[in-house]
Every structure is written in C-alpha cells, then in structure tokens.
C-alpha cells in the first residue's frame, strides 16, 4: 500500500484569527502578517516535490495555498470538505463575547465541544465526517504522492 505524504497547513493570519474571533464561513482576507506567513511556508516548501495542493475554498486558505502553489507551478484544487466549521450565531464573536451571550453553550463548548453545536452552526461531528471524507479522497487520488492541504484551525485539529 502506498502512503500519502501530507503537509497539513493552517492559513495565514486574518484580522479575526488575530483577535481570536469565531470566523467560521466568513471569507476574510489575510493580514500583511498572514501574507508573509504564507510566503514563508511557500519558501520553506519550495524544494519539496509536491504533486498537488488542495485548499478550503475560503479566502484565507485559498490565498495561502496560492502562495504555496506558485513556486511549484501547480493549480490549487479547492475542496469544500476542508472548509472551517460553521459557527453560525457565534461568527464574529470573540471567545469572551460568546461566553457572555450564551454562557451555558459556551461552557459546554469549552468542556465537551463534541457534544454541542453552536447556535445555527455545525457540530464537530459533522466537520470531522466531511474532513474524513476529504482525506479518504486525497488518499485514493494521491497514494504514494506528496500533497499539501491548506485549511483552518478546527479542521487541522480534527
């Protein structure tokens, strides 16, 4: 069995990631620091032979992946299975704001995140299922290859 060699990367900094806000499906651009982070990863992996580069379709991951793809002359393959968790009503909130507005739910998120769903959001179980489906597809399509995937914090952690 051929093994997939995978570089799993989180996108560069956005205003909301710097402020520790729940971003979810919001399509935010990279900050100048985030752009430099993407360029640094691209430089670090420039001599690595990558056969494919995948990314979440959301702008910070897509932009970071495009920087990575440039020295390899590859196109970025967008896959919504690697999008960030939808945080619904919490999107835009800082951790403190979510705790103040929905204290019981936030406490459940802090203690047992897999057992709750943010208001109008997506469960960790659903995110894990779609990301696992995406990973299985990567393995099937690129067994024995080296691939980079640029995604988001929750997907990386799962």
PyMOL commands that set and color helices and strands:
alter all, ss='L'
color gray80, all
select helices_A, chain A and resi 15-18+32-44+59-70+80-82+88-90+95-101+103-115+124-142+153-157
alter helices_A, ss='H'
color red, helices_A
select strands_A, chain A and resi 5-10+52-55+76-78+146-151
alter strands_A, ss='S'
color yellow, strands_A
deselect
rebuild
show_as cartoon
